[in-house]
Amino acid sequence: MASNKTLVPEAKAALEKFKMEAASEVGVNLTQGYNGDLTARQAGSIGGQMVKKMIESYENQIKTSK
């Protein structure tokens, strides 16, 4: 079962900004608040872009720590 609970409440604003940036990068018009009119494909592309950027960031951290 999926949960929308933010594990670190202090990060909520940064995560929201990150989501908006990812949506913009994939060309999805995301608004503050309700976005239930998005298709599964649009929502998935936002999540996929977020994961892609997180993996890229982690790989860069590993590369610079060596």
C-alpha positions as CSV (number, residue, x, y, z in Angstrom):
1,M,0.0,0.0,0.0
2,A,1.4,3.4,-1.0
3,S,1.8,6.2,1.4
4,N,2.0,9.9,0.7
5,K,3.5,10.6,4.2
6,T,6.6,12.7,4.2
7,L,9.3,11.0,6.3
8,V,11.1,14.2,7.1
9,P,8.4,17.0,7.5
10,E,11.1,19.7,7.2
11,A,11.7,18.6,3.6
12,K,8.1,19.0,2.5
13,A,8.6,22.4,0.8
14,A,11.8,21.2,-1.0
15,L,10.1,18.1,-2.2
16,E,7.1,20.1,-3.6
17,K,9.6,22.4,-5.4
18,F,11.4,19.3,-6.8
19,K,8.2,17.8,-8.0
20,M,7.2,21.1,-9.8
21,E,10.6,21.3,-11.5
22,A,10.4,17.7,-12.6
23,A,6.9,18.3,-14.0
24,S,8.1,21.3,-15.9
25,E,11.1,19.4,-17.4
26,V,8.8,16.7,-18.8
27,G,6.2,19.2,-20.0
28,V,3.4,18.4,-17.6
29,N,1.3,21.3,-16.4
30,L,1.2,20.7,-12.6
31,T,-0.7,23.1,-10.3
32,Q,-0.5,23.7,-6.6
33,G,-3.1,21.6,-4.8
34,Y,-5.4,19.1,-6.7
35,N,-4.0,17.4,-9.8
36,G,-6.4,14.5,-10.1
37,D,-7.0,15.3,-13.7
38,L,-3.5,14.1,-14.7
39,T,-3.3,10.9,-16.7
40,A,-1.4,8.0,-15.3
41,R,1.2,8.5,-18.0
42,Q,1.7,12.2,-17.0
43,A,2.0,11.3,-13.3
44,G,4.4,8.5,-14.0
45,S,6.6,10.7,-16.1
46,I,6.9,13.2,-13.2
47,G,7.8,10.4,-10.8
48,G,10.2,8.9,-13.3
49,Q,11.9,12.2,-13.8
50,M,12.2,12.7,-10.0
51,V,13.8,9.2,-9.6
52,K,16.2,9.8,-12.5
53,K,17.4,13.1,-11.0
54,M,17.8,11.5,-7.5
55,I,19.9,8.7,-9.0
56,E,22.0,11.1,-11.0
57,S,22.6,13.2,-7.8
58,Y,23.6,10.1,-5.8
59,E,25.9,8.9,-8.6
60,N,27.6,12.4,-8.6
61,Q,28.0,12.2,-4.8
62,I,29.7,8.8,-5.1
63,K,31.9,10.0,-7.9
64,T,33.1,13.1,-6.0
65,S,33.7,11.2,-2.7
66,K,36.3,8.9,-4.2
